[in-house]
Amino acid sequence: MAAVYDFVIIGGGTAGLVVASRLSEDPSTSVLVLEAGADLTADPRVNIPIFYAALLESEADWKFQSSPQSGLNGRVLGLNQGKALGGSSSINAHVFVPPFKGAIDSWEALGNPGWNWNVLKDYLSKAYSSPAVAQDVKEDLAIEDWPGLNEAKGPIQTSFGNGTHPIRKAWAELFRSNGQYNAGDPFIHSSVGSFSCLASIDSEGKRSNSASAYYKPIEIRQNLHVLTNSFVERILFDESKAPKAIGVQYSLDGTSKTAQATNEVILAAGAFQSPKILQISGVGGAELLEKHGIDIVMELPGVGHNLQDHMISYTSFQAKNELETKDSLVRQEPEAIGQAMQEYTATQSGPLASLGVHTYAYLPLPSPDRIALLELFTDHAPKDPQEHRATREYYDIAKTTVLDPEQPSAAYLSAMGQANYAKDLNNGSIPTASLGKFVTLGVMLSQPLSRGSVNIASINPETPPIIDPSYMSNPLDLEVIARHLLGVKNLAQSPQLGKLLEQPLKFRDPAADFQGNLEAAKKYARDNLISMWHFAGTCSMLPRERDGVVDSNLKVYGIKNLRVVDASAMPLISTANLQATVYAFAERAADLIKQDWKDE
């Protein structure tokens, strides 16, 4: 006998647990969540911030990989996604930053009424709590100009990540000196410029994620059932009339089971798994489904297309010896780890309580670069877009973003320590950690024009999809990121940051010193850019005639009782780290679902 619920949610991740929590507030509504991973809420690798890297490539990670990327010299990149209760909010790097106003307003401009900054910022406030900050530490946190932290009182707990650090004031002073300082709380005042960033770390120095904040406090609700280690195989449909989602087939302990949904099936499996599950269930492009012998339930060519991601390049500079960094932990020095563990155990503070990412800046390019790019945008305007029918609209949005001095085309961050990562899974080697102390400046491309795809490789649900992000396939992306990279050295040489770094500057990687050469910056980008794991767009909320998959209520076109609520439904990627945006997106989705069923 199949279990019967009002709502069956596929995926107990960042978005799925938000929706489950909100829908189950009504005791008369029954909710089932199916999560493929385990409950790791008690795992120290999840809870202690600095250990997040130990979760990558572990049982808590789907361990996806890109196909070889021609735009990155054939490199294969690791694409980490959370496979645990809480999803990627259980393995991410804790950065909690808002989207820029213009990016969210573009959602509405793409054909989604009601999806704009003024609406979404209220849902941001519903998702997280602002930290309590004593007046006497505001200056050290570089938030003394904030008129007051907003009154957000949501489940996700935030902090300024283990308190003060000299980089915060130096960063604020640098951008104040060049007129690019954001003087307010960026969750309220959306403007270009620098700010001290929040982390999804609570006042006790522990990770705050959808599992700990949204689910654990309400797990005793009788009307909410969460099944972990439950692998969804396909969505079940009644096709006697217009197709209608009626349940889910999943495997648990090697046994295939079904769960019936009397109201809705809600797909929240992420930007890779959501399109895969739709395709295997018969929803997607006809050519792909026919190739694999799958009966077509609904032809929607946009399923699996429009994949977007943020790419980042890290440049590390040798820091002065007295500066506090994470480099001894990166090198896994036993004495440093032992001391840090003692401090964390005693006071829930110290090096383990923060990842060392304290500052951000949302920045446009300098005027000469914007002028140079104007001609390039004209040269590379889409002529006859075949891949996705919203291509022209996306081009116009990116052009406006890049050429407008009041909009950011890149997000910059500082990290206290060297960045070590595998640049190419073809060989999998990770550089040996360097001796000394480092400050790393990261530059992230905020509005890429390159679009990729996610497609099933087999009808077997356990076979990973083919993921081709097509990084740097649009030449404009390389032009924009290379020009931003040219400016990194200037930031490091500034009097404000310069006082924290060895002078003259010592690059950890000499190839990152471009000497003002744009072609050298482009080569470095192709060799070194990696994914920020900010995947979105593969089940886009767009008009159907523009290859949309869901409408502005997140309902899958042509199918009753089926919605998508995760980053795959976002039609345009956020400005920087997606975490906060996904929470707000899911909060609004829960309200839309409640309203629909209230009206029934």
N, C-alpha and C positions, 0 to 999 in steps of 0.2 A: 504494500500500500504506500503510495506517495504521500509525504507530509504536505499539508496545505497551509499556506500563509497568504496574507493580503499582499505583502511585498516580498520579493526575493531579490536580494542585492548581490550581484556578482563582483566580489572584490572587497576585502575588509581593509582597504588602504586609506590614504589621506582623505579622499572624497567619500568613499563608501561608508566609513564609520561616522562621518558627520551626518550623512543622510539617515543612516540607521538610528542614530541618537535622536534626531529631530522627529522622525516619523513615529518612533516608539514612545514619544511623549504622550501620545494618546493611548491610554491603556486598552482601548477597544480595537486597536490596530496591531496586527501580528506581523513581525518582521523577521526574516531569516537572512543572515549574511554568510556567504560562502567564501572563505579565504584559503588560497592554496598553500600558504606558508603556515608556520607555527606561531604560537603565542610566546614571544620573546620579551615580554614587558619586564621580566625580572632579570634579564641578562645584563651583566655589567657592560658588555660591549655596546648595548643599546643605551644604557642609562648614563654612562660616564662619557661626557662629550668628546674628549680627545681620542677615544677608542673607536670612533666611527669608521676609520679606515680598515679596522680589523673585520668589519662586516662585509666589505667589498670582496666579491668572489667567494663568500662563505655560503652556508645554507640559507642565509637571509637575503640572498641576491639571486635574481633570475639569470645573471651572468650572460646577458645578451651581448652580441658582437655585431658590428657593422659589416656590411660587405666591403670589399676593397674600394677605397675612395680615390678616384682618379684626380679629384681636385686637391688631394693631400698626398700626391705622389704614390698612390696605391696603398697607403697605410690602412690597417684594420684597427678600429678603435673599440675599446670596451664601453658598453652602454649599460651602466648599472641601474637596476630597478629593484625596489624592495619586494621581497617575497617573505612576508611576515605580517602578523597583525599590525596594522599601522602603515603597511606598504612602504613607500619611499620616505615617509616621514619618520620611519624607524632607522633609516640608514643614511639620511642626508647630512649635510654639514651645518645644520642649525640656523643658517642665515635667514633672517626674517625681515624682508624688505617689501615695500609696496610696489605695485606697478605704477608707471607714470600715467598721468591722466589721459594723455593723447592716445596711448595704446588701447586703453579701455573704451574711450569714445569711438575708436575705430571699429570696435565690435558692432556698435549700433549703425555706424555708417555703412557697414558691409551688409546690412539688411536685417538687423536684430533689434527691434524696438524694445526699449527698456533696459538694454545692456549698455550702460554708460558709467562714467566715473562717479557721478553724483549718487547713483543707485548703489554701485558696488562698494563705495567707501563706507557706507553704513553697514554692509555685511562684513567688511573687514573688521569693523569695531565689534561686531557680534561674535567674531571668531576668536579674538585674543584679548588678553588683559595687558594693559600697559604696566610696566614695573613701577613700584614705589621708589622714588629717588629723593634722597635727602638734599636740601637746598645747598649744603656746603660741598657737595661733590659734583654739582652740575657743571662747574667750570672744568674740572678734571675730565669729565665725560664729554666736554665740548658741546653741551646742550644748554649752556647758560642763556642763550638767546631764545630758547624755546619758551613761548609765553606760558607753557604749562603742558604736561603730558595729557593726552586726550583721555576721556573717561571710559575707554574700552574695558569691558568686564567679561570677555568671553572665556571659553574653556582653556585655550592654549596659553600657557604661561610664558612670559618673555622676560628677558633681563638684558643688561648691557654686557653680558658675557664676561663675568669675573672682573667687573669693575673697570678701574682706570688703567690707562697705559699712555706713555708719552706720544704715541702715534696719533691719538685722538686730537690732542691740541695742535700738534704740528700740522696735521691734515687740515683742520679747520682754519688755521692761520694761513696756510698756503692758498686755499681756495678763496678765503676772504680777501687776500691781497690781490687776486686777479678777477674779483667780482663774480666768482662762481660758487658762492657759499649759500647753502640753503639754511636760512635762519630759523626755520620752523620744523615742527614734527612732520616728516615726509608723509605720514599717513593722513595728515590733514591738509598740508600745504604742498601740493604737487608742483614742483618747479625744478628746473635744472640746477645742478650744483651738488656740493658735498654734504654729507651728514654722517653722524655716528650711527651705526646700525645696531638693531636689536638682534638677539639670538633666541631661538625657541628652547631656552634653558631656564628652568625655574629658579626660585630663590634659594633652593638647596643644591644648586649645581648639577641638576639632573635634566636629561632630555625631556622636553614636553612635546608629545606627538598625539596623533589622533587616537591611538590606543590608550595611552595613559590619561589623556585629558577628556576625550569624548566618550570612550567606551567603559573604562574601568570604574568610574564613579556610578555608572548606571547598569552594570552588568547583571545585577540581580533582578532586573525587570522581567516579569514573567512572560511578557509578550515579545521579548527580544531574544532570539537564539543566534549565536555565532558559532559556526562550525569551522575550525581550523583544519589544515591539512586536507582540504576538500577541493579537488581539482575539477573545475568546470569544463565539461566536454562540448556542450552545445546548448543553445536555447531551443526550447520546444514551441512549436506553433500549431495553432488550429487554422488550417487552410481551407476549411469548408466554405468560407465566404471571404471577405477581405482578411488577409493574414492577421492573426492576433497572437501575441506571446502569451503562453499559458503556463510556462514552467521552465525548469532547467534540469538538464542531465549532468550529473557530476560523479566523480569516483572518490570513495573514501575507504581506506584500508583495503584497496584492491577490489572493491565491490562497486559496481555501477548502481547509482541511485537516482531518483527523481524527486524534485520538489515542485509542487504546483503553486502558481501565483494567481490569486483570484482578481487582484487589482493590476499589478504591474510587475514586470521584470525590469530591474534597474542595473544597467551595465556600468560598472565603475572599476574596470580592470586595468586602466592605464592606456597610454598612447600606443603601446605595442600589442597588448593582449586584447583590448576592446575590439579593434578592427579584425584581429585574428578570429575571435569568437564569432563575430558577425559573419565573416566569410565562411567559416566552417559550417555555420548554421544556415547558409543559403542567402545571405544578404551581402551584396557587393557588385562588383563589375561582372557582367555576363561572361566575358572572355575568360577571366580567371576561374570562375566557378565551373564553367564548362570544361576547361582544361583538366580540372581535378574530379570531374564527374559528379559535381554537387548540384542537386536540384535547386533551381532558382526560386526562392521565396519572394524576394524583392530585388529588382535591379537598381542598385545605387552605385554608380561608377566612382563616387567620391570616397567610398570606404577604403581606408588604407593610404589614401593620397593626402597631399598637403602637409606632410610631416615637416615640422619645424623644430629647431634646437638652437640653443646659444652655444657658440664656440668661444673659447677663452685662450689667451696666451699669457704665460707667466714669465716675468723678468725678475730675477733675484739679484739683489745688491748686497755686498758685504756690509754688515752693520757694525757699529762701535761695540766694543766688548762689554760695556756696562749695560747695554740694552737687553731687556728681557725678551727672549725669543723661545720658540719650541724646538730649536735645532738639536739639542741633546736628546730630546724624545724621538725626533725623526731618525737619529742615529741609533736609537734604542740602547742608550748607555745605561747599564744596570743601576749605577749609583743615582743618576738623575731620576730614573723611573721609580726607584725605591723611595727617594725623598718626596717625590710628587705624590706617590700613593699614600705616604704617611700624612702629608698635609691635607689631601683630599678626604681621607678617612676621618681626620680629626675635625676639620672645619668645612668640608665640602667646597673648598676653594683651591686656589693655586693653579699650576700649569694644566692639570687634568680637567679643570672646570670650564675650559673655553678652548675653542679651536684657534684662537688668535686672529680672527677676522673681525676687526673693530670698526672699519671705516669703509664708506662707499661714496661714489660720486656718479651722478647721471649727467653726461656731458655731450655737447655737440662738438663737431669739428671746428677748428679755427676758420675764419672767413676765407682765406686764400684757398683752403682745401675745398670748401663748399663751392666756391666759384669754379674750381677745376672740375669738380664732379658734375656740375650742371650740364656741361657738354657731354660727359660720359653717359649721364642718364638719358639724354636725347638719343645718343648713338645706340644705346642698348634697350630702348623701349620695346616691349613685346610686339611682335609683328602679327603672328598667327598662333596664339597659344593653344596647344593641343592637350597638354598634360592636365590642366585644371582650368575650368572656365571662369574662375575668379582671378586669374593671373593679372589682368589689367588693373583691377581694383587694388590688388596687393602692391603692384608696382607704383601706383599713384600714392599709396599710403607711405611706402618706403621712401619715395622721392621727397614727399613733404617732410618726413621725419628727418632725413639726412640733411636737407637744405635749409631747414628752419633753425635759427640759432636758439630758439626757445624750446626745442625738443631734443632729447638725447638720442644719439645714434650709437652710443656705447655706454657701458657701465664699468667703472673702475673700482678696484678694491685693493686694500692692503692686507697682507697676511704676515704674521710674525714668525718667520721661519722659511726655510727653503721648500720648494714644491718638488716632490719626487713622484713620478708617475711613469707608467709605460706609455710611450708615444706610439707604439706599433705592436699589435698582438701577433704580427707575422713572426716576430722574434721574442716578444714578451719580456725583454730585458728592461729592468728599471735601473736608472743611473745610480751609481754608488753615492751615498750621502756624503756631502762635503764637510770638511772640518770648518769650524768657525761659526759665526752668527750671521743671519741674513734677514733682510726685509724683502718681501716679494710683492711686486705690483702686478695685478692682473687686469687685463683689458678684455671685455666681453662684448661681442657684436650683438647689439640689442634688437635690431630689426632686419634679420637676414632675408634676402630674396630667394636664396636657394631653397628648393623644396624637394623632399624625399618621399619615400613610400615604405609601406609595411604590407607584405603579401604572404599568404600561407605558402609553405613549401610542400605540404602534404595534407591529406584529409585526416591524418593522425593528429589529434589535439595536442599530443605531447611533443610533437616536432616543433622546434622554435620557428617563428616566421622569418622570412628574409627581410632584413632591415637595411635599407639603402638611404641614408640621410642626404646623399648627394651634396655633401659639404663643398662649398666654394664652387658649385657648378654654375652659379650666376657670377660673372666676372665683377659685377659691381660690389659684391661682398668683399672680395679680396682688395679692391681699391679702397673701400671704406676702412676695413680693419687695419690695413697697412699704414694708412695715414694716421690713425689713432696710435698705432705702435710707435711711430716716429716721435710722438710727443712724450713717451714714457721717460726718456733720459732727461728731458727738461724738468719733469716733476722731481726726479731724484736729485737733480743738481740745484734745485731751489734752496734758498737759505733755510726754509722751514723744515723740509725733509732732510736736507743735506747735513744738518747738525746731528742726525741720528745715524748717518752712514759714514763709512770710511771715505776719506777724500784724498786724492782724486778717486772717483767712483771705480769700484772693482766689480765687474759683472761676473756672476757665477758662470755664465755661458758667454764667452767673448763674442759669439756670433750674434748676440742680442744688441751689440753696439753697432748701430747701422751707419753711423757717421753721416746722418742726414740723407742716406740713399734710399729712395722709395723702393727700388727693385730688390735691395737687400732685405727690406722689411717684408716684402711680398714672399721672398724665398723663405725667410724665417717663419712666416705664418704657415706656409704649406708644410714645413718640416715640423712645426711645434704645436699648432692649434689642436686642442682636444675638446671633447664634449663636456658641457656643464651638466649633462643629464637632465636638461629642461625640455622634455619632449612634449609636443602638443600638436593638435590640428588634424589628426588622422580620422576623426569622425566629426568633421567641422559643422558647427552651427552656422549655416549659410542658406540662402534661398536654394531650393532644389535645382533650379535651372543653372545655378552656379556650382554645381556638383556638391551641394550641401548634403549632409547625412541626417542632421537633426534640425528641427525648426527652433524658433526662439523660446519655446517651452521645453526644448531638449528632447522632443518626441521624434523617434525615427520615422522618416517619411514613409507613408504607405502602410505602416504596420501599427496596429492598435496595441496599447498597453506595453510599449517598449520605449525606454529612454536611455540616454547615455549621459552620465554625470561624472566626468573626470576631465583631465587636461586634454584628452583627445577631442573633446567637443569645443574647446576654445578655438575660435576661428583665426586668431592672431596671437602669437606668443607674447607673453608679458615682457616687461622691460629688463628684468634681471631674474634672480632666483624665483621660482614659481610657487614655492610653498604657501606663502600668505595668500596669493591670488587663488590657488586651488581651494583653500579653506573658504574664502569668501564666495567663490563660484558655487561650491557645494551647499553653503548656507542658503544662498538664493534659490538654488535648485530645490532644496527641501521645502521652501515656502511655496514655490510654484506647484510642486506635487501636492502639497496639502490643500492648496486652493482649488486645484482641479477636482480632487476627490470630495472636498467640502461641497462643491457645486453639483456633484452627481445626484 
